[in-house]
Amino acid sequence: MGTGNCLMGPWVFAHVADIQVGSPRSFRFAPAWNDNWQTARKQIIDADPELLLIGGDLTRDGNLHRYELEAIKKDLDGLPFPYHVIPGNMDTGNKHGDVSGPPREGRDTDVNLNMTSEQLAQFVSIFGPAHWSFVHKHVRFSGLCDMLAGSALPEEREQWKWLDELAALPREKHHVWIMHSPLFLDDLHEPTWDIRDPAEYVYWYFNIDEPHRSRLFETFKATGAGLVITGHIHCRKAHFADGIRFDLAPATCMSQLGDHWPDGDPTLGFTKYEVTEQGICGTFVPLSEASTRTGYGPGGHPPPSARDYSIAWEK
């Protein structure tokens, strides 16, 4: 991705998302996902980046279990370089829906999954602000909490105010944004999907609703964004819109939507980005080994009745 000329020599940053590290104290546990993160962690260290961006879903159930957030924070604090985190829906709760979607086996109603101020405050108390911006070697990096868009929570108003203020700052040579959910799944101008329609539910879940999508896109343009990196999909894909590259990031925990695009790649891994005089170029790094260890418990977003802590491996 070319975004102009850099003013310094080549350097590297990395991005990883959807690691979803869990705990054997929980009502469910996927040890393979924890193994995969440790594999990715070592490979990221070997890549020797100057900083690491983490695009949300650090935990399997951090929205329910503070101890999962605290455990991954301790792990990340041991990295030999700075890291910068935004929350994902598994860390704080989902994007907001006014009504529930169609009945889905093993899933709580979507209204009950809406992110709350309390869940967000828990994440912030451990990791710091859910939106942030800083400059490193003429590249501005900015991250936001997209689950707030359309939530009507007081934190949403604060974030829009911050976004407007950021757009007024002088531009750096490059601007890289990270958010958890993709701004759009296939096309910037696709409709706002109907959560109640079984044929549209998946699109709704993996998308930002209008008018918030357009407002965020205008912010990206106003801040001179050249690259927006997102997670949530668990499948690697690149989109372009009005000169901005949108990189849908791979996951390390498990794959999704591998058949949605003919050129989508659900292989587990992370991305190493090199900043050169020609611009910012990403290289996918697959996991050197994907764990097959099995665990226990339900998947998806199970209702409270399906959260049986008696089966936990650790009490």
Secondary structure, 3 states (H helix, E strand, C coil): CCCCCCCCCCEEEEEEECCCECCCCCCCECHHHHHHHHHHHHHHHHHCCCCEEECCCCECCCCCCHHHHHHHHHHHHCCCCCEEECCCHHHHCECCCCCCCCCCCCCCCHHHHECCHHHHHHHHHHHCCCCEEEEECCEEEEECCHHHCCCCCHHHHHHHHHHHHHHCCCCCCEEEEEECCCCCCCCCCCCCCCCCCCCCHHHHHCCCCCCHHHHHHHHHHHCCCCEEEECCCCCEEEEEECCEEEEECCECCCCCCCCCCCCCECCCEEEEEEEECCEEEEEEEECCCCCCCCCECCCCCCCHHHCCHHHCCCC
